Amino acid sequence: MSAAEARRSFLKAGTAAAAGAFAANAVRPAAAQENPRQDPTPAPGAPTDPPGGAQPRGENDVRADYDGFSRYQPSRGNDPDSKWYIGKEVPGFRRGEEGPAPFIAPDVEKLPYTMENGWKVFRLNCTPVRREFLPGYYIDVYGFNGSMPGPTIEATQGDKIRVIVKNDLPEPTSVHWHGLELSVQDDGASHLTQNMIEPGKEYVYELHPHEEGTFFYHSHVAMQETFGMVGWFIIHPRKPFDPPVDRDFGLIFQNFRIDPMTTVVDSWGMDFNWHTINGRSGPYTTPLVCRHGERVRIRIMDFSPIQHHPIHLHGHTFWVTGHEGARVPKTAWIPRNTELIAVAQASTLELIANNPGDWALHCHMTHHMMNHMVQHVGPRLRGQADTERYTANLETRPAVDLNSKALGEVPPGYPQMMQGMKMDPRAMEKVWNRREMKGMRATAPKTIHGLFTALRVLPDDLYRLVMESDEPVEKGAVFAEIVRRFGDYGRYQWAPMMNMNGGMNGGE
């Protein structure tokens, strides 16, 4: 039996049995994982992929291979001029006639609406918000309907939209509909086009979007923007974009200045030390999870006060298919693995998730991959360093001998520690209790800081185990299973498990 025949035979047998077998092994006693050499999850025998197989079985089947590009393994295709090159126009499993894939902004709710005489009516309240950036770290910001970012407004091209904005802030405000071509009296530019909405008062905006794409709404008072007042405004096209996607994710990147011992944003501050994606800082950002072989769209918006973000995705090459202005014609799509997004800009990325694993998705600015970073007063310290000779004379800092023998394992004095902040076990439970984290390496939160999340590409049975079952899964079990199927398991090193109770960085 050829490899292709064996694979089709396995697919025919169904993935349910494989999922059940894996689940049964994944829930074994945690003590076994303290020995990294112990093999916890027997492979079910072959990769498990969504339906389709290596060859199409009918005109409606979704193919696995396109002119040298594979939906199921990293590949680039044969011809850069081909429409299949790096999966450029390879469709998802979702059929176009099903309409657009549901838009998902992790950790952000959608704003409901009512239909009134042909109008979609949304109610938006401008409110102070206490947002939990990290477990136990509550920050006082501004937002909408008790959320920062505000809830997502989702509509379809051509809708008649009425938004009733009520100001529950202690100061005047207005709301701008960023990117929409609309009547000037509804633009929301404070003072320029309308009077401010006073505290306790309402203002009604009527919008007739003839365009489609990625838009957003925000306060048009600069300091309120710095306080976080923004939300998605997604307008789906009447005719869904081609090729159809299976996933449509949205991530808002923001920066804040919050001084030590305070919870209020310093809106004048220029040295930003808290970084959030959809109002959460890593590792409290919620990973994006998809099935192996799916077509994935990720919309990323930069609503930082003054800083741009080079957004980098590991393990895949994506196509830049749109910006906040409009969908880009296919002839102008650009393949990238890092996209620079400036303030108030949005970029839309599309890719075929053909490389299983947990992949980093983050801003590449080094200071943006940390949380609550502040300058120390005096010498920058490491906990175990002897700093007496530094503090003896603060007028002149003594030179540091950078000889490795003199430094020992770690350099004294400076630079500052490179491992970030600690969180207690209860906070870590809150990080791990989310479904999207099931089966990731135990040490994953040690690197997911600030503007950092993960794209998880899971074979179908593992996706159902993580996202659709309530089976408990050991830390690292799903990742190890992916390495077993698609990598070199003989070289795999399990993450240390026994020290995690000491906190994210504790016990080492």
N, C-alpha and C positions, 0 to 999 in steps of 0.2 A: 504493500500500500504506500503510495507516494505521500510526501509531507502534506500536500494540498488536500489529498483525499482523507488523510487522517484528521486534518483540521476540520474539514467539512463533516466528517463522521462525528467528531466531538461536538460540533455545534448542533448537529441533528439530535444528539442525545440530550441536548438541553443544558442550560447553564444553571438551572435551579438546583440540580443535585450537587453541582460543584459549589454553589453558594452555601448550601446546607452543610456540606462537608467542611468547608472553610470555617463557617460560623461555629460549628461544633468544636473545632480545634482552637478557634480564636478566644473562646471563653474559658480555657483551662486555667488552673490556679496561677495567680500572678507570680508565686514564688519561683516557678520554672524560669521566668525571665531573668532572674537574678544571675543565672548562669548563661552568659551570652552564647556559649557554645551549644546550648541545647536547641535542637531543631523543633520549633513549636507548631509549625503549620505545614503538614504534608501538601505538596503541590497536587492539585486535582488532575494533572496530567497534560494540560495544554492551555494555552492562552484562551481566555473567554472574551469574546468580542460581541458587540451588538449584532443583530441579524444583518445579513448581507453576504457574508462569506467572501471568498476570493473572486468570485465571478457573479455577475448579475443573473438572477433566475427568471426575471421578467422585466418588462419595460418600466415597471414602477419600483423595482428593487434599487436600493442605493448601492452603488459599486464600492469596492474596496480599493481598486487600482485605477489610476488615471494617467496614462501616458508617462509612466515611470514614477509617478507620485503615488505613495501608499497612504491610505487613510489610517493604517494601523502601525506604521513604523516610520521613524524619521527618514525623510527622503526629500529630494528637491525637484524631481522630475527631469525630463530630458532636455527640454528646450525653453530657455528663458522667455521666448515669445509665445509659448503655449499658454492657453488659458488655464491649464492645470498646474503650471509651474508653482512649486511650494504651496500647492493647494489653493491657488488664487481663486478659482471659481468652483472648486469642489463643493457640492451642496451638503447640507446637513441631512439628518434623517427625517426632519420635519418637512412635510409637504407644503409647498407654497400656498395652496388653497386653504390650509388650516389657519392662515393669518399670521400675524407677527408672533414671535415667541414672547412669553410673558417677560416683562422687564423686572429685574430683581436688583435692588440696591441693598446689600446686606446691612442689617441693623437700622434700616430706615423704613417706616411704614408708608403705605400709599394713602393719599387723601381721597376719601369717598366723595361721591357727588350725588345729587338728585336731578332728575329730569323735570324741568318746568317749562311747558310750552315750547319744547324744542331746544331749550338751552340746557347745557350741562352746568349745574350750579355747584361751585365749590365754596366752602367757608374756611377762611384762613385767618387765624388769630396770631398777631405778633405778641410773643410772650417771653419773659425771662425763663431761662431753662437751667436746670442743674443736671449736667450731663456727666455720666460716669465714664471718663476717658479710659481708665484702667480699673480693675476691681478695687473698690474702696477709695478711688481717687475721683472725687466729685468736683467739677469745675463749674463756676457760675458764668454762663454765657447768655446770649440772646438767640432766639430761634422762632419757630412757628408751631403752634398747636402743641407746645410742650416738648418739642423735638429739635435737636440741632445735629445735622442739617434738618430742615423742615421736611414734612411728608411730601412724597412724590406726586406731582400732578401728571396724569397720563391721559392723553386724548388722541384723537385721530384727525388727520388733515381734513379741514373743511368743517369741523365741529363749530357750533356756536357756544362760546364759553363765557360764563359770568362768574367772576371771583369776588366774593364779598369779604373784604379785608377789615377786620376789627383790630384796633390798636389797644392792646392790654399792656403796653410798655409804660414806664413812667415818663416818657418823653415823646415828642412828635416823630412821625416816620412816614415813609411812602414805600411802595413796592414797584420795582422795575421788572419788566418781562424781557429778559436778556436775549437779544437776537431776533425777536419777532418784528416783523414789518406790520405795524398796526397804526390805528388812528392816534394822532399825537396826544389827544387828551387822555388816552389810556396808557401812555408810555411809562408813567410813574417816576419821572425825573423830578425830584423834590424842588419846589419853587419854580423851576423852569417851565413845567407843563401843568402843575397842579399845586394847590395849597397842601400843606402838610396835614396828615391825619393826626389830629390831636388825641391825647390819651382818652380812652373810653369811647371814641367815635369810630364810625365806619366809613368806608369808601368802596364804591362798586366799580369794578373794571369789567369792560365787555370786550372780548377778544374774538377775532374771526381768523384763525390761522389758516392761511392758504398754503403755507410751507410745511414741510415735515423735517424731523431731525432731532438733534440733541440741543435742548435749550434749558434755561434755568431762570428762576426768579430770585430776587434778593432785595434787601433794603437798599435804598439809594442815599443813605446817610453813611458817609465813609466810616465813622467810628463804629457804627452798628454792623457794617460789613466785617470789620475787624473782630467784632464780637461773635461772628459766625452766622449771620442771618442770610441763609441761602437754601435753596432746594431745587430738585430736578423738575423740569417741565419737558416731558418726553411726548413728542407728537409723532405717532406712527403714520407711515404713508398709506394712502388709500389702497394703492397696489403695493404689496410687500416687496421689499428689495430682493433682488436676485443676486446671488444664490441665497436660499433661505437658511437661517441659522437655527440651532437648537437651543442656544442659551443667549441671553441678552442681559449682561451685568452692567451695573453702574457704580463707579467709585468717585467720591469727592475728596480731594486732597486739600487739607487746610493746615495752617500754622498759627500758633498763639504764643504770646509772651505772658508767662505767669510766674511771678517771682516766688522765691521760697517762702513758705509759711502763709501763703495766700491762696485763695481759690478764685480770685477775680482777674480777668484778663486786663493787662496793661495795654490799652488800645494805642498808646503813643510809643510803646516799646518797639524797637527795631531788631532786637536780638531774640529771635523766636526759639523757644526751648520745649514747646509741646507740639507734637505733630499728630494729626489724626486722619484716618480714612473713614468716611461716613460717621464721623464723631467718635471713633474708637482709636486708641493707640495700640500698635502691636505690643504684645501678642494677643490683645483683646480684639483685634480685627478678625472678622469672620472669613475663613478661607472660601474661595470660589470652588465649587465642586462640579465636575462634569463627567460624562461617560467617555471612555476611549473611542475615538473616531468621530466625535461630534464636531460640528462647526460652532465656534464660540465667538460671540461679539462682546467686547469689553469697552464701555464708554468711560473715559477718565476725564474729569474736570479739575482744573486747578483754581481753587478759590482762596489761595494764600494771599495775604496782604501785599507782599512785594516780591515773592521769590518764585522762580521757575522750578520745574521738576523734570529731570530726565528719568523717565519711567522705563524700567528694564524688566523684561520677562526672561526667565531661564528656560532652556530646553526646547524652545520653539522659535520659529521665525513667523512673525505676523505681518499682515498687510494693513497699512493705514488706509482706511476706506472712507473716512469722513472727518470733518471738523465741526465746530459749533455752527459754522455757516451753512453747510449743506453736505450732502453725499458727494464724494469725489467720483468723477467718471472713472471707469475701470482702467482706461488707458493711462491714468495718472496715479493709480495706486502704487504705493511704495512698500517694498519689503524691508522690515527692520526688526531688530530685537531691542532697541532703545528708542523711545520717542520723547523728544523734548517738548514739554507743554508749558506755555507761559501763563502768567496771571490772567484770569478771566477767559482762558481758552479751554476748549475740550477737543479731544481726539477720540476717534472710534477705530478700534483695532479688531481685526478678524483673523481667525486661525483655525486650522484643523488640529484638534487635540490628538495627535498621533504618537505621543510619547508618554506612556504611563509614568506616574510618579507624583511627588509633591514638589512643585516648582515655585521658586521665589518670584514674587512680583513686587517691585519696590522702587522708590525713588533712589537714585544713585548718588545723591548728595550725601556725603558721609555724616554730616551733622543731623540729617533728617532721618537717620536710622537709629536714633536714640530718643529717650524720653526724659523730660524734666532735667535737661542738662543746664547747669548753671556754673558760673565761674566761682572757684573757691576763693576765700579771703586768705591770703598768705600762700605758702608753697602748696602746690597740688600734691595731695598725699595719697599714698597707698597705706592701707591699714597696718601692714606689717613692717613699714619702713621706719627707721630711726631718723627723725627729722631735726634732732637737736642742733646740729651744726647749721641748718638752714634758718631756724628760728632765733639762734643766738644773735644774729646781726641781720635785721631785715633791710638794712640799707644796701647791702651787697650780697647777692645770691652767690654762694660758692659754686664753682664749676663742678659738673658731674663727670665722673670718670666713666666713659661709655664702654670701657673694656669689659667684655662679657664676664671675665673671671672676677673682676671687682664688683660687678653688679649682682652676681649670683643668679638666681632664677628670674628675678624681676628687678627692674631698675628702681632705685629709691627716688623719692621726691617728685619726679615727673617723668614722662607725661602721666596724665591721669589714668585711672584704671580703664581697661578696655572692655570690661564685661558688663557694664550697665548696672541698673539698679536691681535690688532684690525684691521679691514678693513672698509673702508668707504662704504656707500651704493652703489656707482657706481661700486666698485670692487665686492661687493656681487651680484650685478645684473649679472656680468660676470660669477660668479659661478653658479647662478641659471638659467641662460639662456640656459644651455645645456639640451637637451631632456632627458638625462639619469637621471637628478635630479628631474624631474617632480613628484610632489606629495610626496616627502620626507618630514619628519618633519622639521619645520622651524628652529629648533635648531641643525639639523644634522651637519652643518659646524662647530659648536662649539667644536666638538670632533674629527672631521676628520682633523688631522694635520700631517704634515710630511709624513712618510712612512705609509700612511693610506688611504684606499679606502673602497668601499662597494660592496658586492655582493647582487644584488636585485633579489629576486625570486618572480615573479609575476604570478598570475593566468592569463589564456589566455586573458580574456577580458581586464584586467588591463594592460597587456603587450602591447596589440594593442593600448590602449588609450595612453600609455606613449611613445612607440617607433614608432608607425605607424600612429598616428593621429596628427593633429595640434590643437586639442582642448586645450584651456588653462585649467590648473589643479591647484587648490589651493595647497599651501604648506600644507603638512600633510594629504591631502585627500586620497591619495592612501594608505598611511600607516594605517590610521584609518580604511579604508575599509577592509584591511587585518586583522586587529585586530577584527573587527566586525565578519568576517567570520570564523576566525580560533582561536581567542583568547577569552578573557573574556572582552567584551566591557564595562561591567559595572564598571570595575576597571580602564579603560583607562583614562589617563590624557593627555589632549591636550598640545602641546608645546605652550608657550606664543608667541603670534604673534606680538602684538602691539609695542614691543620694538626693533624689528629687524632693524628698520630704523636707529637706533643709531650705527649700525655696528655689527660685529659678536659677540662682547661681550658687546655692549653698552646698556645703558638704564636700567640696572637691579638694 
